[in-house]
Amino acid sequence: MRHALAAARPPPDAGRALLLDVTRLIACCWTGRLPTGIDRVCYAYLHHYAGRASAVIQHRGFIRVLDRRHTDALFDLLRDRRRGFQARIAAFAPRALAAGSAPPRGATYVNVGHTDFDLPSHTRWIGRHGLRPVYLIHDLIPITHKQLCRPHAVRRHLGRVANALRHGAGIVVSSQAVAEDLLRFARECRLKAPPLLVAPLAGATFETRRGLHGDAERYFLCVGTIEGRKNHVLLLEVWRRLRQRLGRAAPRLVIVGQWGRGAEQVRDMLARDPDLAEHVVRIDHCTDEELAGLMAGACAMLMPTLAEGYGLPMAEALGLRLPVIASDLPCFHEVGKGIPCLLDPHDVEAWAAVIARFGDDCPRYRRQIMQVRRFRPTTWGDHFDRVDEWLPTLERGDDAEAAHPAAPIGECEDVA
């Protein structure tokens, strides 16, 4: 089938010299899962470059660039997340893939979804067409915090980051903290980094509205996939202590997130402790409107994560003037601009003490309420102003390959 499709390729669509990889969004829509933080970034790039980019689809070495007509149709499909996506994409795919073309030589290829650029077939495709590949590296967590990730995820991310350094015309990161991790990794692997752009991300735009639970019920909010790295276990330990000290007067903990890998301990704690479960509410599916209501009525957003590259919930909460209590991580100093209360993510007692007092009589709460008024969240306009100004300055693929030669990476695999 591959050979038949290759022989049928028409001349490239010369009208669009920017190639946008949308593979991750197809997978997101196919499974019907709620968009993660990376998915939301992919959607922002889709909305920004729709009408100017050609769609790229890849899967384990099978790569196609869609023509203008099929690109626009696919972008419309991806933006319409109604039921029936699988049937619609199944009907669309054969025609679109058969009409796929070779990319214009020297085009800029943009991949912001961490999709398959660890594979040799991807690197060969980039080199064969002299493309300018630009990769957004969201974080280096599988490299810097291997203990929090599956071995397969560690191996794949090592390959992604190494290939982006070796072959990328440029790399975008969302925070200076990620840039520093990336440059440290490059030095330890003796790889020369291509041009880097630090371009902060934007959260969802919510309308300010009244809380869903009224003023009488105090609750704290935690948003994100329930997985080991997000450290929900600490919050459950905190709520055990609050329940013991305050009884039924203890506030509620509202967790908005789907079950992820490494969530077994959270499930077990809730199943084995009915008193704890009485004060913990988990919401699996939540629209942006519902989330805005939850944030409007919460005492604070809680983010006890053990490792993070950016932290969109922090930006979204502060944008709605909601105080934040979070882990003391470098990226949260950047995103929060000195406003959130930052604590050791391993110190259960410190979290319990702050949360128990966090209200009108608490100095930390009053400080945040005053400071959050001056918080200006990054917008996607801010992000793309930086990206669009930077992209034309990058070398073409042929030149970048000569400027950034490949280097051995075997000794990188123990970088921590």
DRENDOVO-777794 format. One line per 2 residues: number of its first residue (from 1); their letters; for each residue z, y, x of C-alpha. Coordinates in steps of 0.25 Angstrom, whole numbers, padded with zeros to 4 digits, m for minus. Layout:
BEGIN
NUM	a	Z/Y/X ~ ...
This chain:
BEGIN
1	mr	0000/0000/0000 ~ 0003/0010/0011
3	ha	m0010/0008/0018 ~ m0017/0010/0004
5	la	m0010/0023/0002 ~ m0012/0028/0016
7	aa	m0027/0026/0014 ~ m0027/0033/0001
9	rp	m0020/0046/0006 ~ m0028/0058/0003
11	pp	m0028/0070/0013 ~ m0015/0077/0014
13	da	m0011/0088/0005 ~ m0012/0100/0015
15	gr	m0006/0110/0005 ~ 0008/0106/0008
17	al	0013/0105/0022 ~ 0027/0102/0018
19	ll	0031/0088/0015 ~ 0044/0085/0008
21	dv	0050/0072/0008 ~ 0055/0068/m0006
23	tr	0058/0054/m0004 ~ 0073/0055/m0006
25	li	0071/0062/m0020 ~ 0063/0051/m0025
27	ac	0074/0041/m0021 ~ 0084/0050/m0028
29	cw	0076/0051/m0041 ~ 0072/0036/m0041
31	tg	0087/0032/m0040 ~ 0092/0043/m0050
33	rl	0104/0046/m0041 ~ 0109/0060/m0042
35	pt	0104/0069/m0030 ~ 0113/0069/m0018
37	gi	0114/0081/m0009 ~ 0102/0077/m0001
39	dr	0094/0074/m0013 ~ 0098/0089/m0018
41	vc	0092/0094/m0005 ~ 0079/0086/m0007
43	ya	0078/0092/m0021 ~ 0080/0106/m0015
45	yl	0068/0103/m0005 ~ 0060/0098/m0016
47	hh	0062/0110/m0025 ~ 0059/0119/m0014
49	ya	0047/0113/m0008 ~ 0040/0108/m0021
51	gr	0026/0114/m0021 ~ 0026/0115/m0006
53	as	0028/0101/m0001 ~ 0022/0088/m0002
55	av	0031/0076/m0005 ~ 0034/0065/0005
57	iq	0039/0051/0001 ~ 0043/0041/0011
59	hr	0050/0028/0010 ~ 0053/0019/0022
61	gf	0040/0023/0030 ~ 0031/0025/0018
63	ir	0028/0040/0017 ~ 0019/0048/0008
65	vl	0016/0063/0006 ~ 0012/0066/m0008
67	dr	0000/0075/m0011 ~ 0003/0088/m0019
69	rh	0001/0083/m0033 ~ 0010/0071/m0031
71	td	0020/0079/m0023 ~ 0022/0089/m0034
73	al	0023/0078/m0045 ~ 0034/0071/m0036
75	fd	0042/0083/m0034 ~ 0042/0085/m0050
77	ll	0046/0071/m0051 ~ 0058/0073/m0041
79	rd	0063/0085/m0048 ~ 0063/0079/m0062
81	rr	0075/0069/m0061 ~ 0073/0063/m0075
83	rg	0074/0049/m0078 ~ 0062/0040/m0075
85	fq	0060/0045/m0061 ~ 0057/0031/m0056
87	ar	0046/0028/m0066 ~ 0040/0042/m0064
89	ia	0040/0041/m0048 ~ 0035/0026/m0049
91	af	0023/0031/m0057 ~ 0021/0043/m0048
93	ap	0022/0036/m0034 ~ 0009/0028/m0033
95	ra	0000/0039/m0036 ~ 0008/0049/m0027
97	la	0009/0039/m0015 ~ m0006/0036/m0016
99	ag	m0009/0050/m0015 ~ 0000/0053/m0003
101	sa	m0006/0060/0008 ~ m0003/0062/0023
103	pp	0005/0074/0026 ~ m0002/0087/0032
105	rg	0000/0086/0047 ~ 0011/0095/0052
107	at	0017/0096/0038 ~ 0032/0099/0037
109	yv	0039/0087/0031 ~ 0053/0089/0025
111	nv	0063/0078/0023 ~ 0077/0082/0017
113	gh	0081/0069/0012 ~ 0084/0061/0024
115	td	0073/0052/0020 ~ 0067/0041/0030
117	fd	0065/0050/0042 ~ 0073/0040/0050
119	lp	0061/0030/0049 ~ 0050/0029/0060
121	sh	0039/0029/0049 ~ 0044/0043/0045
123	tr	0043/0048/0059 ~ 0029/0042/0061
125	wi	0024/0049/0049 ~ 0030/0062/0053
127	gr	0023/0061/0067 ~ 0010/0055/0061
129	hg	0008/0068/0053 ~ 0014/0078/0062
131	lr	0024/0083/0052 ~ 0035/0093/0054
133	pv	0047/0084/0048 ~ 0059/0092/0044
135	yl	0072/0084/0040 ~ 0085/0089/0033
137	ih	0096/0082/0039 ~ 0108/0083/0029
139	dl	0118/0077/0038 ~ 0121/0067/0050
141	ip	0133/0060/0042 ~ 0127/0046/0045
143	it	0127/0049/0060 ~ 0140/0058/0061
145	hk	0148/0049/0051 ~ 0142/0035/0052
147	ql	0155/0029/0046 ~ 0152/0036/0033
149	cr	0138/0030/0032 ~ 0131/0016/0031
151	ph	0125/0011/0044 ~ 0111/0012/0038
153	av	0113/0026/0034 ~ 0118/0030/0048
155	rr	0105/0023/0054 ~ 0096/0030/0045
157	hl	0102/0044/0047 ~ 0102/0042/0062
159	gr	0087/0040/0061 ~ 0085/0052/0052
161	va	0092/0061/0061 ~ 0086/0056/0073
163	na	0072/0057/0068 ~ 0074/0071/0062
165	lr	0078/0075/0076 ~ 0067/0068/0083
167	hg	0055/0071/0074 ~ 0059/0083/0065
169	ag	0053/0096/0066 ~ 0066/0102/0060
171	iv	0079/0097/0054 ~ 0086/0104/0042
173	vs	0101/0103/0041 ~ 0110/0109/0030
175	sq	0122/0113/0039 ~ 0125/0117/0053
177	av	0135/0105/0053 ~ 0123/0095/0051
179	ae	0115/0103/0062 ~ 0126/0101/0072
181	dl	0127/0086/0069 ~ 0112/0085/0070
183	lr	0111/0092/0083 ~ 0123/0084/0089
185	fa	0116/0071/0085 ~ 0103/0076/0091
187	re	0110/0079/0105 ~ 0117/0066/0105
189	cr	0104/0058/0102 ~ 0097/0067/0112
191	lk	0087/0072/0101 ~ 0081/0086/0100
193	ap	0083/0092/0087 ~ 0072/0099/0080
195	pl	0074/0113/0074 ~ 0086/0113/0064
197	lv	0088/0121/0052 ~ 0102/0123/0045
199	ap	0099/0125/0031 ~ 0111/0124/0021
201	la	0108/0117/0008 ~ 0110/0122/m0006
203	ga	0118/0115/m0017 ~ 0115/0114/m0031
205	tf	0115/0127/m0039 ~ 0125/0126/m0050
207	et	0128/0136/m0062 ~ 0142/0141/m0062
209	rr	0149/0135/m0075 ~ 0162/0131/m0081
211	gl	0168/0118/m0076 ~ 0166/0105/m0085
213	hg	0181/0102/m0085 ~ 0188/0115/m0089
215	da	0198/0122/m0082 ~ 0210/0113/m0085
217	er	0206/0101/m0077 ~ 0206/0103/m0062
219	yf	0197/0094/m0054 ~ 0190/0094/m0040
221	lc	0176/0090/m0038 ~ 0169/0081/m0028
223	vg	0154/0080/m0028 ~ 0145/0070/m0020
225	ti	0142/0055/m0019 ~ 0154/0047/m0018
227	eg	0153/0040/m0004 ~ 0162/0038/0008
229	rk	0157/0051/0015 ~ 0161/0060/0004
231	nh	0176/0055/0005 ~ 0179/0054/m0010
233	vl	0190/0045/m0005 ~ 0198/0056/0000
235	ll	0197/0063/m0013 ~ 0202/0051/m0021
237	ev	0214/0050/m0011 ~ 0217/0065/m0014
239	wr	0217/0063/m0029 ~ 0226/0051/m0027
241	rl	0236/0061/m0021 ~ 0234/0072/m0031
243	rq	0236/0062/m0042 ~ 0249/0057/m0036
245	rl	0254/0072/m0034 ~ 0249/0078/m0046
247	gr	0248/0067/m0056 ~ 0239/0070/m0068
249	aa	0238/0085/m0063 ~ 0229/0081/m0052
251	pr	0215/0087/m0053 ~ 0203/0078/m0055
253	lv	0193/0074/m0045 ~ 0179/0075/m0050
255	iv	0169/0067/m0041 ~ 0154/0069/m0044
257	gq	0146/0059/m0036 ~ 0139/0046/m0037
259	wg	0144/0034/m0030 ~ 0139/0032/m0016
261	rg	0141/0023/m0004 ~ 0155/0021/0001
263	ae	0161/0025/m0013 ~ 0169/0012/m0014
265	qv	0182/0017/m0010 ~ 0181/0029/m0020
267	rd	0178/0019/m0032 ~ 0189/0010/m0028
269	ml	0200/0021/m0027 ~ 0196/0026/m0041
271	ar	0195/0012/m0047 ~ 0209/0008/m0041
273	dp	0217/0021/m0045 ~ 0216/0025/m0059
275	dl	0225/0037/m0057 ~ 0215/0042/m0047
277	ae	0203/0039/m0055 ~ 0210/0047/m0067
279	hv	0208/0060/m0058 ~ 0194/0057/m0052
281	vr	0182/0059/m0060 ~ 0168/0054/m0055
283	id	0155/0060/m0060 ~ 0143/0052/m0056
285	hc	0132/0060/m0062 ~ 0133/0075/m0063
287	td	0123/0086/m0066 ~ 0122/0099/m0058
289	ee	0127/0106/m0071 ~ 0139/0096/m0072
291	la	0142/0098/m0057 ~ 0142/0113/m0059
293	gl	0152/0111/m0070 ~ 0161/0102/m0062
295	ma	0161/0112/m0050 ~ 0164/0124/m0059
297	ga	0177/0117/m0064 ~ 0182/0110/m0051
299	ca	0193/0115/m0042 ~ 0185/0112/m0030
301	ml	0174/0104/m0024 ~ 0179/0093/m0015
303	mp	0171/0088/m0003 ~ 0179/0078/0006
305	tl	0167/0072/0013 ~ 0168/0066/0027
307	ae	0154/0071/0031 ~ 0144/0081/0026
309	gy	0131/0088/0030 ~ 0132/0099/0020
311	gl	0139/0097/0007 ~ 0132/0103/m0005
313	pm	0143/0101/m0015 ~ 0151/0111/m0007
315	ae	0140/0122/m0008 ~ 0138/0119/m0023
317	al	0153/0120/m0025 ~ 0155/0133/m0017
319	gl	0143/0139/m0024 ~ 0150/0137/m0038
321	rl	0163/0143/m0032 ~ 0170/0130/m0032
323	pv	0180/0128/m0020 ~ 0178/0116/m0011
325	ia	0187/0107/m0003 ~ 0179/0099/0007
327	sd	0180/0092/0020 ~ 0181/0100/0033
329	lp	0166/0097/0038 ~ 0157/0106/0046
331	cf	0147/0107/0035 ~ 0157/0111/0025
333	he	0161/0123/0033 ~ 0146/0128/0033
335	vg	0143/0125/0018 ~ 0157/0130/0013
337	kg	0157/0143/0022 ~ 0172/0142/0024
339	ip	0175/0141/0009 ~ 0179/0127/0006
341	cl	0193/0120/0009 ~ 0189/0110/0020
343	ld	0198/0098/0023 ~ 0199/0086/0032
345	ph	0191/0075/0023 ~ 0201/0065/0028
347	dv	0214/0072/0024 ~ 0218/0068/0010
349	ea	0231/0076/0010 ~ 0224/0089/0013
351	wa	0214/0087/0002 ~ 0225/0083/m0008
353	av	0233/0095/m0004 ~ 0221/0105/m0006
355	ia	0216/0099/m0019 ~ 0230/0099/m0025
357	rf	0232/0114/m0023 ~ 0218/0118/m0024
359	gd	0218/0128/m0036 ~ 0222/0143/m0038
361	dc	0235/0143/m0031 ~ 0228/0136/m0018
363	pr	0224/0146/m0007 ~ 0213/0137/m0003
365	yr	0207/0137/m0017 ~ 0209/0152/m0018
367	rq	0202/0155/m0005 ~ 0190/0146/m0009
369	im	0189/0153/m0023 ~ 0188/0167/m0015
371	qv	0178/0162/m0004 ~ 0169/0154/m0013
373	rr	0165/0167/m0020 ~ 0157/0171/m0008
375	fr	0150/0157/m0006 ~ 0135/0158/m0006
377	pt	0129/0144/m0007 ~ 0116/0141/0001
379	tw	0104/0141/m0009 ~ 0092/0132/m0007
381	gd	0084/0145/m0005 ~ 0093/0148/0007
383	hf	0090/0134/0012 ~ 0075/0134/0010
385	dr	0074/0148/0016 ~ 0079/0142/0029
387	vd	0070/0129/0028 ~ 0057/0136/0024
389	ew	0059/0147/0036 ~ 0062/0135/0046
391	lp	0051/0125/0042 ~ 0039/0133/0047
393	tl	0045/0134/0061 ~ 0046/0120/0064
395	er	0036/0113/0073 ~ 0025/0104/0068
397	gd	0027/0089/0068 ~ 0018/0087/0081
399	da	0025/0098/0088 ~ 0039/0094/0084
401	ea	0037/0079/0089 ~ 0034/0085/0103
403	ah	0046/0094/0103 ~ 0056/0084/0098
405	pa	0053/0071/0105 ~ 0059/0058/0100
407	ap	0072/0054/0108 ~ 0080/0041/0109
409	ig	0090/0040/0098 ~ 0097/0027/0101
411	ec	0110/0034/0107 ~ 0111/0042/0094
413	ed	0116/0031/0085 ~ 0131/0033/0089
415	va	0131/0048/0087 ~ 0143/0051/0078
